[in-house]
Amino acid sequence: MRKAILPGVGVVVMAATLAGCGSSGKSTGVGLPPLSGHTSQQAGATSGGLLGGAAASSSSAAGPCQKQVVVTFCEKIDITGAMTVSGTAAAIPEFDQGAAGLKQTCATWPTYQPQNPDDHTLALPTDPVDGHKLLMVWPFPAGVGTTDISKYAGTNSISVDNAGFQDVAVDVNNTTASSGSVQVNPDGSGSLSFKDLAGETGKISGTITWTCVDSQ
């Protein structure tokens, strides 16, 4: 799997990027040919990309997202708290490290059973989003429906620049645990909501929603 060490969290994370709209960029995923594209930003923001989009169906490219060589998520991210990030772009989730995962479509991946228990895994682009570098490790089980994020407490994490934030069962003061859920729809769209991911600089909450874009 594509992995990197999250600063301040001590967990490994995979991330890959795709196209959005705005300024151009290019990135290469593990085991994939180079992918190029550009990202979309709000007024006054710098170029970037990230995970999300409304939890509504989309099997064709729309808005800032374009068809690529594999299934991608057209994403919209909103993060508040110790760090603030807002933007829209595309990212490559990981359904399986092998060839079978690369063959998935928006219609098939929600029920695809990966060989690796760490998959399916959401991802954020490696290009900056709203001026921030984002990384994530966020596994969730195969199947349509809603999963409470507490199932993977201690594993789920998001990094914003050099600040790491983790899904915790109990925070450092034993007062507030992280909470939230991942929803997967039959058409491949979905959403992630999270509250009180804890880090050394404070806590973050937010939503990441996406529509699914089939490959070329």
N, C-alpha and C positions, 0 to 999 in steps of 0.2 A: 504493500500500500504506500501511497505518497505520504511522507511523514516529515514533520519539522518539530523542533522543541518549542513549546509555548513559553515565553518569558514570564517568570514570576508564578507559573502554575506548576511546572514540572511534569507536564503531560505531553505526549506526542500528538501531532495533528497533521492531517492531510488537507491540502487545499489545491484547487486548480482554477484557472480563469478562462473566461470567454469574452465574447463581444458585447459591447453596449453601444452608446452613441456619444459623440463629442470628439475628444482627441484620440488618435489611433495608438494602439499598443500591440504587442505580440508576446505570446507565452507558449511554453511547450509542456504538456502533461506527460507523466511517466507512461511509456508504452503507446503514446499517441503521436501523430504527426503534429508539427507546429500549428497552432491556431492563432488567427489574427482577428482583431476587431477593435472596437472603441467603446467608450463608456459615456453615460449620460449623467449630468450633474444639475443640481438646482442652481439658480442664479447666485453668483458669487462664490460657488464651490469649485474646488479643483477637480481634475479628472480622476475617475476611479470606477469601481464596480463592486457589487455585492449581492447577497442572497435574498430573494423575495419576489413579490408580485402579488396581486390579489389571489386568493384561493379560489380561482375560477378556471375553467377549462381553457386550454390553448394548445392545440397540436400543430400550429403553424406559427412562424415568427411574427411578432407584433411589437410595436413600440420600439424600444432600443435594442431588442434582441433579434438575432438572425440565426438561421439554420446553420449548424456546424456538422462535423463528421460524426458526432455522437449526440445522444440526447442531452439537452441542457435545460437548466432552470432559469427562466426569466424572473429575476428576483427584485424585491423591494425590501430594503432594510431600514428599520428605525430603531435606534438605540438611544436611551436616555440614562441619566444618572451621573456616575463619576466620569463617563465619557459620552459624548453626543455624536452620533453618526446618522446621516440620512442620505439615501441615494438609490438608484436603480441600475442594474446591469445583469450580466449572465454569468453562471458558474457551472462547472461540471460536477454533479454528484457522483459517488462511487457505488455502483450496484454490486460489483464483483470485480476482483482484480484480474480475472481471466477473460477469455474471449467471449464467454456467455454473457458476461456483464456488459460488454461493449455492444452486444447485439440487441439490448433491450430497447423498447419503444415506450412512448408515453402510456400506451394502453397495456403493456405487459409488465413493466417494472414494479407496479404496486403489489403484484401477487408473485413476483419472482422470488424464489428461495435461494439466497446466495450460499455458497459453500463456506465462506468465511463468516463466523458469527459477528465480526466487527462491522460487516456491511449489512444493510445499507447505511451509508454515511453521507450526511449533508456536507456541503462545501461552500466556501467563500472564495471570491477571486483573489489572486495575488496582486493585482493592480490596486493602487490606493482608491479608497472610496471616500468621497467628501473630505479628501486630504488625509485620510487615515489608512494605515496598513492593517488588514484584517486577516486573522487566521481562526480556524475552528476545528474542533473534533466533536462530532455529534452523531453517534450511531442511533438507529431506531429499528425496530423489528419489521420484517416484511409483512405486508397485508394492509388492506384498506381499513381505515378507522383512526381512532385517537389513542395515543399512548402518553401517559403521564411521564414527565421528564425525570421523576424520582427513580424510575426503573434503572437509569444510568447515572445516578448521582455519584459524584466523585470522578466520573469519566468525561461527561459533557463539559465543554469549556469554550470560551471565545477570548481571543486576544485582540486588543485594539492598540496599535503601535507597540509600545513596550510594556503595556499593562495587561496582565492576565486575569481573567474572571472565570470562576468555576461554579458549577451546579453542586451545591453542598446540601447534605441532609440536615445539618445544623450549622449555623454560622459560628464565628469565633467567639461570640459572646453568648452562645447557646440561647439565642432569642428567636431568630427568624431563619427558617430554612428556605432554600430556593423553591420555586414552584413554577408550573407551566405545563405545556403539552405540545405534542407534534401531531398534526392531522394530515392524513394522506387520503386523497380522493381517487375514485376509480379512473379518472382521466389523467392521472399523474400530477395534478396540481396539489398544492397543500400549503400548510402554514406551521410555523413554530412560534410559540409565545413563551416568554420566560420572564421571571421576576426575581430580583435579588440574587443574581449571580455575584459571588463574593470575591474580592481581590484585595491586595494590599492598599490600593488607593480608594477603596470604597466599593460600591455595588452598582451594577447596571441592570436595567430591565429593557424589554423591547419586543418587537415582532419581526419575523422574517417570513414573508409570504412569496409564493412563486406560482407561475404558470409553467407548464411543461412544453418544450419545443422539440419536436421530432428531428432526427438527423436528416441530412441532405439526401 
